[in-house]
């Protein structure tokens, strides 16, 4: 038994992780295999299903032997952790919990509309972000589950295996939209990976501030390696820089206001970085009322610069090279 899913209303459902626009949605389906008299039958209400790389024939779940179906969310129980908690670097195991989920939006118990709202950590995403799911099937005194919190990626990996079904919902295909896929995942000080492709951010397990920004850039097609805040200027151009003045405005060395350039540009402080979201203060001017998206000792969220913990520091406004 496993979970299969599809984006929107068309196409075959399969077990691959899904990234989708929130407006399109993702539907989850139970896929249950039953053996009877030496024959195996697959039951699902998904209709068209691809299983293990090929199309398969299924029968409706209503025709399956008497079973009950329940759903769980597999979610991190912390919003802040560190890969250096032991005193030196190591991939710390991300703590996950299986929480009962009253799946809504579907008529049949074997079907669920993916909901990425976290229940154990602050919900900053307003319906956007990443969630993992588990299927529970009971027949008589037998209980079977799809992979869950026990399915780790291996020694020294930190996160869960890819067969724990994952769904990520975003608002749009912009840089800021891609950053939204990381809502609900923990801030991980010194997030890392054996390569860029296997980085914890690429697996949507969590990130530190710099890796969150790189994740969004990579999702828009930019070939930027993961690194730290000090490496970001190699891949971006400086649009302005300044320090905080008494009026809450960032001003350059000549006393002129630093411009609020546009949403999606980076605001780089010493050892911290975020992305501009909204010009909320004096129009066209970078000030502490402006909204930024960042992660710092909490899962990613939008927050006024004044509340970021870095407002008093000098700032540089950056734009990724390769973007207009």
PyMOL commands that set and color helices and strands:
alter all, ss='L'
color gray80, all
select helices_A, chain A and resi 61-63+175-182+209-219+229-235+305-307
alter helices_A, ss='H'
color red, helices_A
select strands_A, chain A and resi 2-7+18-21+26-36+39-43+49-51+54-56+68-76+80-82+96-101+111-113+129-139+142-145+165-170+186-189+206-207+236-244+250-251+266-269+272-278+291-294+301-304+315-320
alter strands_A, ss='S'
color yellow, strands_A
deselect
rebuild
show_as cartoon
